């Protein structure tokens, strides 16, 4: 399995979301029923929505998307998202029921083998010309030759309180790094509406309190269980304990959350996907 990397990304996660290409969307003209009359086919309404990747199929093989994999397309043609590990930026032109995707940039965090495999599959499928089919909150993108299909569904924004947040990266200044090997998906927490915090640091359960003021969270005294943990789990717990043991600044972006201490240390987390109907 690929070892986690703390190498500074080619661009930071923040830069990946900010320095995207701009490509204006336009309509497709079609001949009208009356002689000499033209109508404009409306663009499929995919902009302004948080689309979660559900699965990607390439050459007949379907791969389920990891939690947090998503894309958001803005009306000006900029797109930003996450593959389940790395952040990415792209330009997306919407023309009727056709999307033209041009990848612009990605961060370069070291990803576990499973996430890296999905990411490679996603880049193959989410590129070039794609036909869009929208049914209720489900979006299907298909390559013209049928060799690649992406299934997506819209997801609502997640509130800070009452959401189950799963830690998916560690932060140090402008650098985001993947979690220690074999500790992925084990750390999670909930901040209840009454200010109580409970969850797992990756091995041990913990609880504390949270006082929220503006964009600052002041955590109270933290208590934990005392189970023996493996090296990677203990390394993750140490990092998280530093955040939950003091004060942190939070940033909430739809279904993504970051908590950062005054010295720039912290972590990123994603909201638990809502139950599918």
Residue pairs with C-beta under 8 A, 6 or more apart in sequence:
1 112
1 113
1 181
2 110
2 111
2 112
2 113
2 116
3 110
3 181
4 110
4 112
4 177
4 178
4 179
4 180
4 181
5 108
5 109
5 110
5 177
5 178
6 110
6 172
6 175
6 177
7 108
7 110
8 174
8 175
9 16
9 86
9 107
9 108
9 109
9 175
9 176
10 105
10 106
10 107
10 108
11 19
11 105
11 106
11 107
12 107
12 174
12 175
12 176
13 87
13 107
13 176
13 268
14 174
16 80
16 87
16 88
16 89
16 105
16 106
16 107
17 80
17 87
17 89
19 89
19 104
19 105
20 78
20 79
20 80
20 89
20 90
20 91
20 104
20 105
21 77
21 78
21 89
21 90
21 91
21 102
21 104
22 76
22 77
22 78
22 91
23 76
23 77
23 78
23 91
23 92
23 93
23 102
24 76
24 77
24 93
25 43
25 47
25 75
25 76
25 77
25 92
25 93
25 94
25 95
26 43
26 93
26 94
26 95
27 40
27 41
27 42
27 43
27 95
27 96
28 40
28 41
28 95
28 96
28 98
29 38
29 39
29 40
29 41
30 38
30 39
30 40
30 41
31 37
31 38
31 39
32 38
32 39
41 96
41 97
42 96
43 94
43 95
43 96
44 94
44 96
44 97
44 99
44 132
44 134
45 134
46 73
46 94
46 99
46 132
46 134
46 139
47 73
47 74
47 75
47 94
48 72
48 73
48 74
48 75
49 72
49 73
49 154
50 70
50 72
50 154
50 155
50 156
50 157
50 254
50 255
51 70
51 71
51 72
51 73
51 139
51 152
51 153
51 154
51 155
52 65
52 69
52 70
52 152
52 153
52 154
52 155
52 273
53 65
53 69
53 70
53 71
53 84
53 122
53 150
53 151
53 152
54 64
54 65
54 151
54 152
54 153
55 62
55 63
55 64
55 65
55 150
55 151
56 62
56 63
56 65
56 118
56 121
56 122
56 125
56 126
56 148
56 149
56 150
56 151
57 63
57 125
57 148
57 149
57 150
57 151
58 121
58 124
58 125
58 147
58 148
59 147
59 148
63 117
63 118
63 121
65 84
65 118
65 122
66 84
66 85
66 114
66 115
66 118
67 84
67 166
67 168
67 185
67 270
67 272
67 273
68 82
68 84
68 166
68 168
68 255
68 256
68 270
69 81
69 82
69 83
69 84
69 118
69 122
70 81
70 82
70 155
70 255
71 79
71 80
71 81
71 90
71 126
71 152
72 79
72 80
72 81
72 254
73 79
73 92
73 94
77 91
77 92
77 93
77 94
78 89
78 91
78 92
79 89
79 90
79 91
79 92
79 101
80 87
80 88
80 89
80 90
81 87
81 88
81 90
82 88
82 256
82 270
83 106
83 115
83 118
83 119
83 122
83 123
84 111
84 115
84 118
84 119
85 109
85 111
85 112
85 115
85 116
85 119
85 168
85 178
86 106
86 107
86 108
86 109
86 111
86 119
87 106
87 107
87 176
88 103
88 104
88 105
88 106
88 107
89 103
89 104
89 105
89 106
90 101
90 102
90 103
90 104
90 126
91 101
91 102
91 104
92 99
92 100
92 101
92 102
93 99
93 100
97 131
97 132
97 133
98 129
98 130
98 131
98 132
99 129
99 130
99 131
99 132
99 141
100 128
100 129
100 130
101 126
101 127
101 128
101 130
102 127
103 123
103 126
103 127
107 176
109 169
109 176
109 177
109 178
110 177
110 178
111 119
111 178
112 178
112 181
112 184
115 184
122 150
124 148
125 141
125 143
125 148
125 149
125 150
126 141
126 150
128 143
129 143
129 144
130 141
130 142
130 143
130 150
131 141
131 142
131 143
131 144
132 139
132 140
132 141
133 139
133 140
133 142
134 140
137 153
137 154
138 151
138 152
138 153
139 151
139 152
139 153
139 154
140 149
140 150
140 151
140 152
141 149
141 150
141 152
142 148
142 149
142 150
143 149
153 276
155 255
155 273
155 274
156 274
157 254
157 255
158 252
158 254
158 255
158 257
158 271
160 191
160 212
160 250
160 252
160 257
161 191
161 192
161 193
162 190
162 191
162 192
162 193
163 190
163 191
163 271
163 272
164 188
164 189
164 190
164 271
164 272
165 188
165 189
165 190
165 191
165 199
165 257
165 269
165 270
165 271
165 272
166 185
166 187
166 188
166 269
166 270
166 271
166 272
167 179
167 187
167 188
167 189
167 202
167 236
167 240
167 267
167 268
167 269
168 179
168 184
168 268
168 269
168 270
169 176
169 177
169 178
169 179
169 267
169 268
170 176
170 177
170 178
170 179
170 236
170 239
170 266
170 267
170 268
171 177
171 258
171 260
171 264
171 265
171 266
171 267
171 268
172 264
172 265
173 264
176 268
178 184
179 187
179 232
179 236
180 231
180 232
180 233
180 235
180 236
181 232
182 230
182 232
182 233
183 202
183 232
183 233
183 235
183 236
186 200
186 202
186 203
186 233
186 236
187 199
187 200
187 201
187 202
187 236
187 237
187 240
188 199
188 200
188 269
188 272
189 197
189 198
189 199
189 200
189 206
189 244
189 269
190 197
190 198
190 199
191 197
191 210
191 217
192 198
195 209
195 210
195 211
195 212
196 207
196 209
196 210
197 206
197 207
197 208
197 209
197 210
197 219
197 244
198 205
198 206
198 207
199 205
199 206
200 206
201 224
201 236
201 237
201 240
201 241
201 244
202 229
202 233
202 236
202 237
202 240
203 227
203 229
203 230
203 233
203 234
203 236
203 237
204 224
204 225
204 226
204 227
204 229
204 237
205 224
205 225
206 222
206 223
206 224
206 225
206 241
206 244
207 222
207 223
207 224
208 219
208 220
208 221
208 222
208 223
208 244
209 219
209 220
209 221
210 217
210 218
210 219
210 220
211 217
211 218
211 219
211 220
215 249
215 250
215 251
216 247
216 248
216 249
216 250
217 247
217 248
217 249
217 250
217 259
218 246
218 247
219 243
219 244
219 245
219 246
219 247
219 248
222 241
222 244
222 245
224 241
229 237
239 265
239 267
240 267
242 261
242 265
243 259
243 260
243 261
243 265
243 266
243 267
246 261
247 261
247 262
248 259
248 260
248 261
248 266
249 259
249 260
249 261
250 257
250 258
250 259
250 260
251 257
251 258
251 260
255 270
255 271
256 268
256 269
256 270
256 271
257 268
257 269
257 270
257 271
258 266
258 267
258 268
258 269
259 266
259 267
259 269
260 266
